[in-house]
């Protein structure tokens, strides 16, 4: 009996100047199948997704949808055919309601607002993601915003749903709810293309997987018959380590102390910090979990000096016993602070500047400027040192920041901060969207700094990461901080409750403790 193929790619290739992004790729997805697309940063996943969704056109190869040859010229045509896509970074207007956002995305396909609102209610309830169409997006949690993106696709009666890193901003409970929805969709015949760096999720959810490496298909597998390690080996090859054992050694001397820190929200989309108190010891990594938009950015800006408090008789932030509330970022850096911001191309690096020029952004006080003159040779030498030491894939120090993949730019930014040997490192989402090889390299660098006596504060939405590298762990929700516990004493369920704002939960269930490093 002939088995229908929902999507089939034959010999797809895409050439960009100096880069063969996709090289003769074959891929088949059947009705009702949850298919994982895996690979390192720069492996060609994004390009392939854009081809399927009509954002870009292949140089050669054929695309078949429901066994008919198609030429998908743009996303509108893809949606008309029954293909929907949820991107990693949401595209929602916070000042509009749910129904208004979906109406904008669908255009004429959405119909009138009243009938669209009813469709949203019916579809969202049917798939276990209930939404109130008249709610403002600004009032939604990150998990609810993802629901909006998915429901936007579902109201179109899609046959193929593409999800790009869908769990990166969700609590464990929200991840399980999402997986339940995806399994429901799959049971009704909807095919799902699932892109993720979280391999344990792939093995738990997906029926088949296609692995890309250097633009080519390096392997296919049935994830449930594999381990995360065996899949990772197919992704990165045998020459790249895919795990590192960390021996946690905690110090006793406090470097960063926050005492009853509170701030006011200056606008509707800012979160007020409410009596935050914590300390980070020398030789320790403190991890802060949380769903995006719950005060992480405000906390880091207060610590980095981007938001400063007036001089007070009762300071809230201390570096090595010295109050720093009123000090600007430059003065805090001179006291030993390093900072890896969440936004790589924006706050972490200037896209159009070379890597050597980008070293000046935070390292100018370390011999790169003398008597007001830039020491060009030293600047280039530092850039090349970072490239070599942290295995940054770049043509050289003259490469522009925007030409690097996300993982390689992240390694460069972290290397730039590490070379300053900071006494305190603030790291926001240090491995956001980077591949497993880059994750290992970044985690190794953080551990080395910690073992040299550095105090490190890591803010991340990736619980696997926090369990792997943190000595102590807590969560932030709506500007409030949960209890702080030793990582090996906190269950995943407890952290999930903390992320949702239930700080009363602090019991330990040994069966629920997550040991990702093992």
N, C-alpha and C positions, 0 to 999 in steps of 0.2 A: 504493500500500500504506500502510495506516494505521500511523504510528509511535507507539508507546506512550510516554506521558509518566510519568516516575517521580514527579515532584512538580510541581504547578502551583498558583501563587498568583494569584488574580484580585481586583484592587481592594482589597488589604489596607490598612486604615488603623487606626492606634492613637493615641488621644488621651490625653495625660496633662494634668493641670492646668497650663495655660499653655504647653503644648508639644504639637505634632502630630508625634509621633515617626516615624510611617509614614503616607504620604499617597498612597493609591490605587496601591499597588505591584503590578505584575505580574511574575511570575518563573516560568520553566519549566526543569526539569532532566530530561534523558532518562536512561535506563538506561546505565550505564557512562560517563557524562559526568563530567569534573572541571570544576566550575563555580566561578569565583571571584566572591565578593561583596566589592566594594571601596567605599571612601568615607572621608571624613574622620571624626575623632572627632565624635560627635553627628549623624552623617548618617542614623542609623537602623538600622545593621547589627545591633547587639546586640538591639534590640527585635524585629527580624524573626526572628533566630535563636531567640529565646525563644518566639515564636509557633509556629514550626515544631516546636520541641521540647516544646511544651505548658506552658512555664513561665508564660506569660501569654496572655490571650485578645484577639483583635482586636475593635475596635468595629464594623467592617464588613468585608465581603469574604468570599471562599470559598477553602478549601484542598482540593485534590484530591491523593490519594496513590494511585498506580497507577490513576488515572482514576476513582477513587471519591471522592465528597465525604466529608470527615471533619471531625470536631470534636475536636481533640486537647486534652483537658482537663488532662493532666498528663504529666510525663516518663515515668512508668511505662507509660502508654498508648502514648506514642511508641515506647518500647522494644518493647512487645508488637507494634506494627505493623511494626517493622524499622528504626526510626530511632535512630541512636546519635550521641552528641556528646562531643567532647573539648574541654573548656574550656581557656582560656589558662593559668589557675592550677589546678594539679593538686589533686585532693581525695583524698589518700591518707594513711592512718595509718602513720607511720614505724615504730611499734612492732609492727605486724602484718606477716604474710607477704603475698606477692603473692596467693596463693589466698584468704587470709582477707579481703583488701581487695576482691577481685572478688566473693566470696561476699556480703559486706555490700552491695555495690552492686546485685547481682542479686536478692537476697532468695530467694523460692521458685523463681524461674527458674533459679537456680544449681544446684539439686539438692544431693546430698551432696558433701562436700569431696573425697573420693577420685575420684569421676567428674569433678568440675570440674577437679581438678588435671590429669587426663589430657587433658581438652579443651583446657586452657591450653597444655599441651606440644604437642599436635598442631597447634592453630591458630597458635601463635606460630612454630613451625618452618615451617609451610606458607607463611607470608607473610614469611619471612626476618627474624623478630624473636624469636629463641629466648629463652625465659624459663624459669627454674627456679622452679616454684610455691612451694617451701618457703623461698625466700630472704626475709629481712626487707627491707622497703622502705627502711629506713635505710641499708642497704648498697649501694643502687643509685645509679648515676649519674643525672643529669637525663635523659639520652637514654633510659636503661632505664626510668625512671619514666613517660616518655611512652609507651613500648611497653606498659606495664601498662594505661594508660588506653585505648589503641587496642585492645589484645587484649580488654579488658573489653567493648568494643563488638562485636568480631568473634565472640566465642563465642556471641553471640545470633543469628547468621546475619542480619545487618542488610542492608538494601537501600539505605540512605542514611546516609552518614557525614558529620557536620558537624565541621569542624576550625577552631578559633579561634586564630589566630596560632601554628601548630604548630611553626614553626622558630625562634622567638625565643630558645630556650634550648639550641640544638643546635650542635655543631661542624659545619664544612663536610662532613666525612665522614658524620656522622649525618644531615645534611640529605639527602645523596644516597641514603643507605640508606632514609630515609623515603619519598622520591620513588619509589624502586624498588618499595616496598611498595604505595604508592598506585596506581601504574601497574598492578601485579599485580591489585589489587582492581578497578580499572576494567575490566581485560580480562575479568574474570569477571562483569561486569554491575552491580557495586556503583556507585552514584552517589555523588559526593563534592562537598560544598559547602565551599569553601576560602576562609577569610577571612585576609587578610594585608596588611601595609603594605609588604612587600618586592616591589616590582613586577617586578623581574627574575626572581623566582621564579615569579610569575604567568605571565609570558610564556613561561617554560621549561616549565611543567607543565600549565597549564589549557587546556581546549578552548574554553570560552566565559567571558565575564565580564559581570556586571551591576554598574553603578556607581550608587551612591546619592549624592545631594547634597541637603541640607536636607530629608531625609525622602522625597524623590521619586527615581524612576529618572531619572538624567541622561543615561544612555547604555548601550548594550550593544556588545560587540565580540568579535572572535576575537583573543585576546592575542598569538598567534604572528604575526599580521599587523600588530601595533602595536609601538610602542617604549614604554619606561617613561615617557618624557616625554609622549607623546601620551595615554597612559592617565591620567597625573597631571593633565593639563590638563582632562580630563573630570571628574576628581574635585574639583578646586579652582576651576575656571574660569580665565579669562584674566587676572583681576585679581591673582592671587596668584603671586609668583615661585616656581618649582619647582626651581630650582637656583641655586647661588651658586659662583662661582669664588674659591678662597681662595689667596692668595699667601703661602706660609708663610715667615716671617722668624723665625729662631731666635736667641735671645740666648745669652750666654756665662756670665752670672753665675748661680750656683746659689742657689735660694731654699729648696727642700725637699731635705733630704739624709736618707736612711735608711741606717743602717750596721749590718748584721748584726742585724736585728730578729727576735727569736724570742719566741713566746708559747706557753703551755700551753693545751690544750683543757680547759675546765672541766666539760664534760659530753659525752655520746656524740655529740651532733649538732653539736658545735663543731669547727672545724678549727684545728689548731695551725700557727702561722706558723714557717717554718724558714729562718733566716738570710737574711731579705729585705734586699737592698741595692739602692738606686736613688737617682737625683737628678732633680729637675725644675728646669729653668732658668727664669729670668725671660724672658718672651716665648716660651714653649714650651708645647705640649700633649703630654703623655705619655699614651698610651692603653694600658690593660691589658685584654686579652681573657681569656675564661675561661668555662667552663660554671658555672652557679650552684652554690654550695655548695662552692667550692674554696678559700675563704679570703679572698674579696673583702670580705665584710662585716667579718670580723675585722680586716683591714688598715685599712679605712676607720675603724673604731671606734678603733683604736690611734692613727691620725693625727688624728682629731677630738677625742680626749681622753675619749671615752666609756669606753675601757679605758686605764688609766694604769699606768705602770711606777714602781716606787720609785726614789728618787734613787740614782744609781749613778756610780761613777768612770768608767764606760764607757757614756755615753748612746747611744741608738740613733736618736733622731729630732731633727733640727735644723731650725729655721725661721731662715733668714738668718744661719746660724752660731750661733744660740742654742739650747741643748738645751731640749726641751719635754716630755720623757718624763713628768714628774710634774705638768705643768700641766693644769688642768681646761679644759673647752671654752670657758668665758668668757675665761680668760686667753689661750688660743690665738687666739680671735677678736680680741682686742685687739692681737695681734701681726700681724693681717692675714688670718686664715683665714676663708673662706666655705665653706659645705657645702650641697650639694644631695643629700639622702638618696634612696634607692631608693623608700621607702614614702611616697608623696605624702600620703595621708590617714592619718596616724599619726605619723610622725616629721617630715614636712615641713610639715604644717598640721593645725590642730585643726578637724575637720569642722563642728562646730556654731558656731564663731566666725566673725565677719564677716571680710572680707578686710582691713579696716583693723585689726581686732584681731590678725589673724595677722601683721601687720608687726612687732608687738611681740616676737614669738618670738625673732627674731635681730637686730632693728634698734634695740632699746631703748637701746643705748649710742650711738646716732647722733642725739641730740637729741630723741628721743621721750619721754624721762623727765627731769624737772628737779626737783631737791630732793625726790625721791620721788614726784612727781606726774606722771601721764600727760598729755602734751601732745596732747589730742584733735585739735585742728585740724591739727597737724603730722602726726599719725598718719593722718588721713583724706587729707591732701594727698599723702602718700607713696603710699598705696594707689591713689589716682586717677592719680598720675604713672606708677606701674607699669602700671596698666590701659591707659593711653593709649600709653605708650612701647613696650610689648611686645604691644600689640594683643590684650589679654585680653578674650575675649567674656564680659562679665558685665554685669548691670544697673547695678552701681555698687559703691562701696566697702563698702556695707552688705550685699552679697550674701554668703551663707554659703559657706564653702569647699566644702562637700559639694554645692552646687548647680551647680558648674562641671564641665565635661567634663574628662577626664584631661589632655588636651593643654593646655587653658586654665589649669588649676590648675598644671601644670608650668611654663608660661610665667610665671605669677605668682611662683612660688617662686624660679625662676631670676632673674627681675627683682628680687625682694627682695634676693637675695644680690649681684647686680650693682651695685645702687645703693649698696652699701657700698664699692664699688671695692676688692675684696679683693686682697691681694698674692698669695695662694694660694687657688685654688678647687678643692675636692674635689667631683667630680660623679659620682654613681652612677647609671648608666643614664639619662642626661639626656633621652632621647627614647623611653623605654620605652612602647610602646603608643600613641604619639601620631601624628597624621596628618602627611602630607607638608608641609602648610603650616606647622604648628607646628614640625616638624623643621628646616625652613629658618630660621625665626625664632630657634630656640634655637641652632643652629649659628652663625648670624650673630653672636649675642650673645657666644658663647664666643670666636669669632675676634676680635671687637673687644676683648675683655678681654685676650686674648693679645697683640694688637698694641699695647696700651697698656702692655705690660711685665708682665702678670700671668703667674704660673706656674700651670698647670692640669693636674690629674691626673684623667683620665676613665676610669672603670671601666664596661665595657659588654660585653654579649653580642652586640651587633649589629656584625659585622665591617665591614659597609658603612660604618657611622658612623665606626668607628675609622680605616679607610683614608681616609675623606674629610677628617677634621679633625686627625688626629694628626701630629705631627712625628716622633715616635719611637714604637715599638710593642713590646709584649712580651705574655706571657700568664702566668697563674697556674694551677697545678694542685696540689691537695692541699697547699696552703700553701707551695709552692715557686715561685720566679720563674724564668722562662725568660731566655735572653739578651735584651738590649735592642738593637734595630736601628732604623736610619732606616726610616721607613715605606715609602719607595720602593725599599727594598732587601730587603723581606720578601715572599715569595710567600704566597698564600692557603693552599697546601698545607703550607707550613712552619708557619704560625700554627695550622693544624688539628692538626698533630703536637704542637706546644707545648701546646695546650689539652688534649691527651690524655696529657700527661706525658712525651713524648719530646723532651727538650731537646737531644739530640745533633744534631738536624736543624737546620742553619742555612744550607744552601746556597741560592743565589739562581738561580732559573730565570726569565729575563726574560719568557718567554711566560706565566708564571703570576702575575706581578705584577698586582694588581687596582688599577685606577685608576677608582674609583667616581665621582670628581668629574667626570670627562670624559664 
